[in-house]
Every structure is written in structure tokens, then in C-alpha cells.
Amino acid sequence: MRTQTIAGPLPAREHLPVGTAGQPVLDVVIPVHNEQKDLEPCVRRLHDHLSRTFPYGFRITVADNASTDRTAEVARTLAATLPEVRSVRLEQKGRGRALRTVWSHSDAPVLAYMDVDLSTDLNALLPLVAPLISGHSDLAIGSRLARTSRVVRGPKREFISRAYNLILRGSLAARFSDAQCGFKAIRGDVAERLLPMVEDTGWFFDTEMLVLAERAGLRIHEVPVDWIDDPDSTVHIVRTATDDLKGVWRVGRALATGSLPLDRLARPFGDDPRDRELAGVPSGLARQLVGFCVVGALSTLFYVALYSAFRLGIGPQAANAAALLVSAIANTAANRRLTFGVRGRDRAVRHQAQGLVVFGIGLALTSGSLAALGAATGDPAHSAELAVLIVANLAATVVRFLLFRLWVFPDTSPSVRNAR
């Protein structure tokens, strides 16, 4: 069984050692439930393919999910006949439960799974796991929706698959193309950290795993596959779709509240030692600038609306201070979560207090601009006040970003501390 170590971020990716005697590099899991008919030809075909084409040691694990037919007996016979095959019996159903159980106890550095119907062309297996072995990627998935994929299936399943992936893109901002293809792989060191965060035990397991990995910044490699639909599939489409939508809601809520410790999955910039010796190179600067600009634009609109509302009842200085205070609190909270990726409630009060200091600097700039306008024109028009305040806020934005980045939300990852 793996020893779970969750302290600190993941190390840099490296090419996996392949010379360890007796230890397979790849463990392919086939989760099954009542598949006595298809199991043996599937395993024998996969075993023959790996024996002929895979250059490293491998293992095939049949994970029986509480089958009530002869599936368990067939699996035991295959394990006794083929030395690279083993069988595991689970007394509860659930594809996600089967994968979590087998992957968590496997000693192989690369873990994969595929459906028993072998709908995916096996020639895609080596391209699937090669980026994980080389250290290029953390996870790999087969994609039926890539341009070069060749897929044979009915219009109903085609529509459901594309609609589901559009839902993931719209609700969870997922960038991978195919969440449900039963052809995936993951590095063992990543699985050790990632699997405890995945709650689902059924069909949504794949999607949840991919979304969390992507949000944590892990690299997901996609392989176009040739895929032929299994007309005898026993998957209950309506129930599965309902469970998937419930999972989307749960994961979206967890990501929005910052309750997941995704920092445990962080990777260093690269595996070249020189990457750790480059001083003064900000981490994620481009992404943070984009996030800060988006939050800043929305905050400015919010501020202008508040100022216009407050100005109906009070003077310009008081309206400016009140509008800036409210928008500053919202701005700090949004930048904390969206721009600088700080999740959870830890140090939230401290961050808001520091944000109020930054607010004070912005207040000084904007109030000074209003005072200068009043001294120059006597009784400025409302439109002139707004124009001056917007310009002053743009100037304060530069100062705000630098203070947020260097003081309020500094990058305290080990690689950055070493560079400093």
C-alpha cells in the first residue's frame, strides 16, 4: 500500500525509472460489473497487445464491482492463467470506488484504466501513457472529440457527450475536451495526492478528478482515439446524467468556497535546475495580470455605480470614501480568490485589513484628485468628477497590484522562496 504523504507541493516531474526488477511500470485497471461474457476476450486481447507492443513491465488488474454472475470466477481464472493479470473483488458497486481502491494500493508509477468493451483502439495506449513515463504530463485522457479522432456511435450518445462537455466548459471552466471517455491514465505520485480529494465513487469520478487536476495547474495530455460504440452497453444514461449534474454542482460549490487544498498538487515551474536559480522571475505574472484587470474593471464599474448613488445624498468626498470602501472590500475578496488563488478562510481577516491599507492609499490619490479639481474649477460638474476619479483610480490600480502581489498575497511557494 502506498504511504500517503501530503505535506508540501509535488516535486518537479522526472522521467520514471524503468529498470526496477519485478515492478511493473504500468497498471491497467478494468472495472467490471456482471461482465462474464466480455471479460475474458477483453483481458486476453489487452494482454496480447501489451505483450507485443509495450516496452516496459505491465500489470492488468480486473476490479470486480460486486458482480452477481460468474465475473469473479472468470477473473480468478485469468489471474491464475496469465502471470501479468490479477483480480480484485469489491463488495460495493461504483467505477470510481474500484479505481480509487486499486490505484491507491498499486505500486506501479503509471496507473490507467479502460472499459471492458474495449471501444477504444488499443494502439492509443502507448501514446496515452508515454507522456506520463517521460515526465511531460501528470494525467492523460483519450478524446473522442478531437478533430483527428474517428468515432462510430449513434446520434443520441453523440449529442449527450457533447452537451455534457459543454456544460463542464460553461459551469466549471473545464478546458479538456472529453471527460467521459473510458480511457485514462495518471502518474502514481499525482494519484497519491489527488485521489483523497475526489469524493465521487461512480461515473462522475473521472470528471471530478480532471477538474481538480486542471484547477491545480497539473498538465493533462489528450490523445485522439478511434472509438466504436458498444451497442450492448449497460450504462443507464438518464441516471448517470443526473448524478453527473449533481457532481458538477458539488464540485463547483467546493471550488467557489475554496474548501479544497489544491496547493498540495502544485508543481514547480520546470525540472531544469536553472529554473530554481532565476531570481526575480514572478510566478504566474501573466495570469495574475489578466485576473487583476478583469476584477479591476468590474470593481471600477461597481465603484462608479456606488459613487453615483451616494452622491445623491452626500458630498463628493464622503461619497468617494464610502464607494471606495465598499468596492475595496469586494475587490480584495475577489482578487484573493480569483487573481492570487488564495482559498479557504485562513488569514482572510488579515488580508482584508491589509487591503484596507491599500484602500487608504487609493483614497488619498482619489481624494487628492477631487480636491485639486475643486480648487481649479470651484463647482465641477458631476461628469468632470467621474472623469477625474476614473483616471485617479487607474493610477491607484498600478500601486494596488504591486502591493497585493508583493505584500498582501506574496507567493510563498518553496521555489519562489529559494529564488529570493
C-alpha positions as CSV (number, residue, x, y, z in Angstrom):
1,M,0.0,0.0,0.0
2,R,1.2,3.5,-0.8
3,T,2.3,5.7,2.1
4,Q,0.3,8.9,1.7
5,T,2.5,12.0,2.0
6,I,0.6,15.3,1.6
7,A,3.0,17.8,3.1
8,G,4.3,20.4,0.6
9,P,3.8,20.6,-3.1
10,L,4.6,17.9,-5.7
11,P,8.2,17.7,-6.8
12,A,9.2,18.5,-10.4
13,R,8.3,15.9,-13.0
14,E,11.1,13.5,-13.9
15,H,11.3,10.5,-16.3
16,L,10.1,7.5,-14.4
17,P,12.7,4.8,-13.6
18,V,12.0,1.7,-15.7
19,G,14.7,-0.7,-14.6
20,T,13.3,-1.8,-11.3
21,A,13.1,-5.6,-11.4
22,G,9.8,-7.2,-10.7
23,Q,7.8,-3.9,-10.6
24,P,5.5,-3.1,-13.4
25,V,5.7,0.4,-14.9
26,L,2.0,0.4,-15.9
27,D,-1.0,-1.0,-14.1
28,V,-4.2,-1.1,-16.3
29,V,-7.4,-1.4,-14.3
30,I,-10.5,-2.9,-15.9
31,P,-13.6,-2.2,-13.7
32,V,-16.4,-4.6,-14.3
33,H,-19.9,-5.5,-13.0
34,N,-21.6,-8.6,-14.4
35,E,-19.3,-8.9,-17.4
36,Q,-18.9,-12.7,-17.5
37,K,-19.3,-12.7,-21.3
38,D,-16.9,-10.0,-22.3
39,L,-14.3,-10.1,-19.6
40,E,-12.1,-13.0,-20.8
41,P,-11.8,-11.9,-24.5
42,C,-11.1,-8.3,-23.3
43,V,-8.3,-9.3,-21.0
44,R,-6.7,-11.7,-23.4
45,R,-6.8,-9.2,-26.2
46,L,-5.3,-6.5,-24.0
47,H,-2.7,-8.8,-22.6
48,D,-1.7,-9.9,-26.1
49,H,-1.4,-6.3,-27.2
50,L,0.7,-5.2,-24.3
51,S,3.0,-8.3,-24.6
52,R,3.7,-7.4,-28.2
53,T,3.9,-3.6,-28.1
54,F,4.5,-2.3,-24.7
55,P,8.3,-1.9,-23.9
56,Y,8.0,-1.9,-20.1
57,G,6.7,-4.2,-17.5
58,F,2.9,-4.1,-17.1
59,R,0.0,-5.5,-15.0
60,I,-3.7,-5.9,-15.8
61,T,-6.0,-5.6,-12.8
62,V,-9.6,-6.8,-13.0
63,A,-11.6,-4.8,-10.4
64,D,-14.9,-6.7,-9.9
65,N,-17.6,-4.4,-8.5
66,A,-19.9,-6.7,-6.6
67,S,-20.8,-8.9,-9.6
68,T,-23.6,-11.4,-9.1
69,D,-22.8,-13.6,-12.1
70,R,-19.6,-15.6,-12.9
71,T,-17.5,-12.5,-13.4
72,A,-15.4,-13.1,-10.3
73,E,-14.8,-16.7,-11.3
74,V,-13.6,-15.7,-14.8
75,A,-11.3,-13.0,-13.2
76,R,-9.7,-15.5,-10.9
77,T,-9.2,-18.0,-13.7
78,L,-7.5,-15.3,-15.8
79,A,-5.3,-14.3,-12.9
80,A,-4.2,-17.9,-12.4
81,T,-3.5,-18.4,-16.1
82,L,-1.7,-15.2,-17.1
83,P,1.1,-14.0,-14.7
84,E,0.6,-10.3,-15.5
85,V,-3.1,-10.4,-14.5
86,R,-4.6,-10.1,-11.1
87,S,-8.1,-9.8,-9.8
88,V,-9.6,-7.7,-7.0
89,R,-13.1,-8.2,-5.6
90,L,-15.1,-5.3,-4.2
91,E,-18.4,-5.8,-2.4
92,Q,-19.8,-2.5,-3.5
93,K,-20.6,-1.1,-6.9
94,G,-19.1,2.0,-8.4
95,R,-16.5,2.6,-11.1
96,G,-14.9,5.4,-9.1
97,R,-14.7,3.2,-6.0
98,A,-13.0,0.5,-7.9
99,L,-10.4,2.8,-9.5
100,R,-9.7,4.5,-6.2
101,T,-9.2,1.2,-4.4
102,V,-6.9,-0.4,-6.9
103,W,-4.9,2.8,-7.8
104,S,-4.4,3.6,-4.1
105,H,-2.8,0.2,-3.4
106,S,-0.9,-0.2,-6.7
107,D,2.9,0.0,-6.7
108,A,3.1,1.0,-10.4
109,P,4.3,4.5,-11.2
110,V,1.7,4.8,-14.0
111,L,-1.9,3.9,-13.5
112,A,-4.5,3.6,-16.2
113,Y,-8.0,2.2,-16.8
114,M,-10.2,1.3,-19.7
115,D,-13.7,-0.1,-20.1
116,V,-14.2,-3.8,-20.6
117,D,-15.8,-3.3,-24.0
118,L,-12.5,-2.1,-25.4
119,S,-14.3,0.5,-27.5
120,T,-11.1,2.5,-27.8
121,D,-8.4,1.3,-30.2
122,L,-5.6,-0.2,-28.2
123,N,-3.0,1.5,-30.5
124,A,-3.7,4.6,-28.5
125,L,-2.5,3.1,-25.2
126,L,1.2,3.7,-25.6
127,P,0.7,7.3,-26.7
128,L,-1.6,7.7,-23.7
129,V,1.0,6.7,-21.1
130,A,4.2,7.8,-22.8
131,P,3.9,11.4,-21.7
132,L,3.5,10.2,-18.1
133,I,6.5,8.0,-18.2
134,S,8.7,10.7,-19.7
135,G,7.7,13.3,-17.1
136,H,6.0,15.6,-19.6
137,S,2.4,15.3,-18.2
138,D,0.6,14.4,-15.0
139,L,-2.6,12.9,-16.4
140,A,-3.6,11.7,-19.9
141,I,-7.0,11.1,-21.4
142,G,-8.4,9.7,-24.6
143,S,-10.5,12.1,-26.5
144,R,-13.3,11.2,-28.9
145,L,-14.0,14.9,-29.6
146,A,-10.6,15.8,-31.1
147,R,-10.5,16.7,-34.7
148,T,-8.5,13.7,-35.7
149,S,-10.5,11.2,-33.7
150,R,-12.6,8.6,-35.6
151,V,-15.8,7.7,-33.8
152,V,-18.6,5.4,-34.6
153,R,-21.7,5.9,-32.4
154,G,-25.3,6.9,-32.6
155,P,-26.6,10.5,-32.6
156,K,-28.1,10.2,-29.2
157,R,-24.8,9.4,-27.4
158,E,-23.0,11.9,-29.6
159,F,-25.4,14.7,-28.5
160,I,-25.3,13.7,-24.8
161,S,-21.5,13.6,-24.8
162,R,-21.1,17.0,-26.5
163,A,-23.8,18.6,-24.3
164,Y,-22.1,17.3,-21.2
165,N,-18.7,18.6,-22.1
166,L,-20.3,22.0,-23.0
167,I,-21.9,22.0,-19.5
168,L,-18.4,21.4,-18.0
169,R,-16.9,24.2,-20.0
170,G,-19.7,26.7,-19.1
171,S,-20.0,25.8,-15.4
172,L,-16.6,24.6,-14.3
173,A,-14.5,26.3,-17.0
174,A,-13.0,22.9,-18.0
175,R,-10.6,23.0,-20.9
176,F,-10.2,19.3,-21.6
177,S,-12.3,18.1,-24.4
178,D,-13.7,14.7,-23.3
179,A,-14.4,13.9,-19.7
180,Q,-16.3,10.6,-20.1
181,C,-14.1,8.5,-22.4
182,G,-13.2,5.3,-20.6
183,F,-9.5,5.6,-21.4
184,K,-7.4,7.5,-18.9
185,A,-4.0,7.4,-17.1
186,I,-2.4,9.2,-14.2
187,R,1.0,9.2,-12.6
188,G,1.2,7.4,-9.3
189,D,2.7,10.3,-7.4
190,V,-0.2,12.5,-8.6
191,A,-2.8,9.9,-7.7
192,E,-1.5,9.7,-4.2
193,R,-2.3,13.4,-3.6
194,L,-5.3,13.8,-5.9
195,L,-7.5,10.7,-5.1
196,P,-8.2,11.7,-1.5
197,M,-9.8,14.9,-2.8
198,V,-12.2,13.1,-5.2
199,E,-15.5,12.3,-3.5
200,D,-17.5,10.6,-6.2
201,T,-17.5,6.8,-6.3
202,G,-19.4,6.4,-9.6
203,W,-19.3,7.6,-13.2
204,F,-18.5,11.3,-12.2
205,F,-15.2,10.2,-10.7
206,D,-13.4,10.9,-13.9
207,T,-14.8,14.3,-14.3
208,E,-14.1,15.4,-10.7
209,M,-10.5,14.1,-10.9
210,L,-9.8,16.0,-14.2
211,V,-11.4,19.3,-13.0
212,L,-9.4,19.3,-9.7
213,A,-6.2,18.4,-11.5
214,E,-6.8,21.2,-14.1
215,R,-7.6,23.8,-11.4
216,A,-4.4,22.8,-9.5
217,G,-2.4,23.5,-12.6
218,L,-1.5,19.9,-13.5
219,R,-0.8,19.1,-17.1
220,I,-3.4,16.9,-18.9
221,H,-2.3,15.3,-22.1
222,E,-5.0,14.5,-24.7
223,V,-4.8,11.7,-27.2
224,P,-7.1,11.5,-30.2
225,V,-8.6,8.0,-30.3
226,D,-10.5,5.7,-32.7
227,W,-13.7,4.7,-30.8
228,I,-16.6,2.3,-31.7
229,D,-19.7,2.5,-29.6
230,D,-20.7,-0.7,-27.8
231,P,-24.4,-1.2,-28.6
232,D,-24.8,-3.6,-25.6
233,S,-23.6,-1.1,-23.0
234,T,-25.5,-1.4,-19.7
235,V,-24.9,2.2,-18.7
236,H,-28.1,3.9,-17.5
237,I,-27.9,7.2,-19.4
238,V,-30.6,9.2,-17.5
239,R,-29.4,8.2,-14.0
240,T,-25.8,8.8,-14.9
241,A,-26.6,12.2,-16.4
242,T,-28.5,13.2,-13.2
243,D,-25.6,12.0,-11.0
244,D,-23.1,13.9,-13.1
245,L,-25.1,17.2,-12.9
246,K,-25.2,16.8,-9.1
247,G,-21.5,16.3,-9.1
248,V,-21.0,19.4,-11.2
249,W,-22.9,21.4,-8.7
250,R,-21.0,19.9,-5.7
251,V,-17.5,20.5,-7.3
252,G,-18.4,24.0,-8.4
253,R,-19.5,24.9,-4.9
254,A,-16.3,23.5,-3.4
255,L,-14.2,25.4,-5.9
256,A,-16.1,28.6,-5.3
257,T,-15.7,28.4,-1.5
258,G,-12.0,27.4,-1.7
259,S,-12.5,24.3,0.5
260,L,-10.2,22.1,-1.5
261,P,-6.4,22.1,-0.7
262,L,-5.3,22.2,-4.3
263,D,-2.0,23.7,-3.3
264,R,-0.9,20.2,-2.4
265,L,-0.9,19.4,-6.2
266,A,1.3,22.4,-7.2
267,R,4.2,21.7,-9.5
268,P,7.5,23.7,-9.7
269,F,8.0,25.7,-12.9
270,G,10.1,23.0,-14.6
271,D,12.6,20.2,-14.0
272,D,15.7,22.1,-15.1
273,P,17.8,23.1,-12.1
274,R,18.3,26.5,-13.7
275,D,14.6,27.3,-13.2
276,R,15.3,27.5,-9.5
277,E,18.2,29.8,-9.9
278,L,16.4,32.5,-11.8
279,A,15.9,35.3,-9.3
280,G,13.3,38.0,-9.8
281,V,11.1,36.0,-12.1
282,P,7.5,36.4,-10.9
283,S,5.4,33.3,-10.7
284,G,2.3,33.3,-12.8
285,L,2.6,37.1,-13.6
286,A,0.7,37.0,-16.9
287,R,-2.3,35.0,-15.4
288,Q,-2.4,37.3,-12.4
289,L,-2.4,40.4,-14.5
290,V,-5.3,39.2,-16.5
291,G,-7.2,38.3,-13.4
292,F,-6.4,41.6,-11.7
293,C,-7.5,43.6,-14.8
294,V,-10.8,41.7,-15.0
295,V,-11.5,42.2,-11.3
296,G,-10.4,45.8,-11.5
297,A,-12.7,46.6,-14.4
298,L,-15.7,45.1,-12.6
299,S,-14.7,46.9,-9.4
300,T,-14.4,50.2,-11.2
301,L,-17.9,49.8,-12.6
302,F,-19.2,48.9,-9.2
303,Y,-17.4,51.9,-7.7
304,V,-18.8,54.3,-10.2
305,A,-22.4,53.0,-9.6
306,L,-21.9,53.3,-5.8
307,Y,-20.4,56.8,-6.1
308,S,-23.3,58.0,-8.3
309,A,-25.8,56.6,-5.8
310,F,-24.1,58.0,-2.7
311,R,-23.6,61.4,-4.4
312,L,-27.4,61.9,-4.5
313,G,-27.4,62.4,-0.7
314,I,-23.9,63.4,0.4
315,G,-20.9,65.5,-0.8
316,P,-18.3,64.3,-3.3
317,Q,-15.6,63.5,-0.7
318,A,-17.9,61.5,1.5
319,A,-19.4,59.7,-1.5
320,N,-16.0,58.8,-2.8
321,A,-14.8,57.5,0.6
322,A,-18.0,55.3,1.1
323,A,-17.9,54.0,-2.5
324,L,-14.2,53.3,-2.4
325,L,-14.5,51.5,1.0
326,V,-17.3,49.1,-0.2
327,S,-15.7,48.4,-3.5
328,A,-12.3,47.9,-1.9
329,I,-13.6,45.1,0.4
330,A,-15.2,43.4,-2.6
331,N,-12.1,43.9,-4.7
332,T,-9.8,42.4,-2.1
333,A,-12.0,39.3,-1.7
334,A,-12.2,38.8,-5.5
335,N,-8.5,39.3,-6.0
336,R,-7.7,37.0,-3.1
337,R,-9.7,34.1,-4.7
338,L,-9.5,34.7,-8.4
339,T,-6.3,36.5,-9.1
340,F,-3.9,35.1,-6.5
341,G,-5.6,31.7,-5.9
342,V,-5.8,32.0,-2.1
343,R,-8.5,29.6,-0.9
344,G,-10.2,28.9,2.4
345,R,-10.7,31.3,5.3
346,D,-7.1,31.2,6.6
347,R,-5.8,34.8,7.1
348,A,-8.9,36.2,5.4
349,V,-9.3,38.9,8.1
350,R,-5.6,39.8,7.8
351,H,-5.9,40.1,4.1
352,Q,-8.9,42.4,4.3
353,A,-7.0,44.5,6.9
354,Q,-4.1,44.8,4.5
355,G,-6.5,45.6,1.7
356,L,-7.9,48.5,3.8
357,V,-4.3,49.9,4.0
358,V,-4.2,49.7,0.2
359,F,-7.6,51.3,0.2
360,G,-6.2,54.2,2.2
361,I,-3.6,54.8,-0.4
362,G,-6.2,54.8,-3.2
363,L,-8.4,57.1,-1.1
364,A,-5.5,59.5,-0.8
365,L,-5.0,59.5,-4.5
366,T,-8.7,59.9,-5.4
367,S,-9.5,62.4,-2.7
368,G,-6.4,64.5,-3.7
369,S,-7.6,64.5,-7.3
370,L,-11.1,65.6,-6.2
371,A,-9.6,68.4,-4.1
372,A,-7.4,69.5,-6.9
373,L,-10.4,69.6,-9.3
374,G,-12.5,71.6,-6.8
375,A,-9.7,74.1,-6.3
376,A,-9.3,74.5,-10.1
377,T,-13.0,74.9,-11.1
378,G,-14.8,75.8,-7.9
379,D,-18.0,73.8,-8.7
380,P,-17.1,71.0,-11.0
381,A,-19.8,69.1,-13.0
382,H,-20.7,65.5,-12.0
383,S,-19.2,64.2,-15.3
384,A,-15.9,66.0,-14.6
385,E,-15.8,64.4,-11.1
386,L,-16.3,61.0,-12.6
387,A,-13.6,61.5,-15.2
388,V,-11.1,62.6,-12.7
389,L,-11.9,59.8,-10.3
390,I,-11.6,57.2,-13.1
391,V,-8.2,58.5,-14.1
392,A,-7.1,58.6,-10.4
393,N,-8.3,55.0,-9.9
394,L,-6.3,53.8,-12.9
395,A,-3.2,55.3,-11.3
396,A,-4.1,53.7,-8.0
397,T,-4.6,50.4,-9.7
398,V,-0.9,50.0,-10.6
399,V,0.0,50.7,-7.0
400,R,-2.7,48.3,-5.8
401,F,-1.5,45.4,-7.9
402,L,2.1,45.8,-6.8
403,L,1.1,46.0,-3.1
404,F,-1.3,43.0,-3.5
405,R,1.4,40.9,-5.2
406,L,4.4,41.8,-3.0
407,W,2.7,42.4,0.4
408,V,-0.9,41.2,0.7
409,F,-0.7,38.0,-1.3
410,P,3.0,37.2,-1.8
411,D,3.9,33.9,-3.4
412,T,5.3,31.8,-0.6
413,S,5.9,28.6,-2.6
414,P,9.3,26.9,-1.9
415,S,10.6,27.5,-5.4
416,V,10.0,31.2,-5.1
417,R,11.5,31.5,-1.6
418,N,14.6,29.8,-2.9
419,A,14.8,32.2,-5.8
420,R,14.6,35.1,-3.5
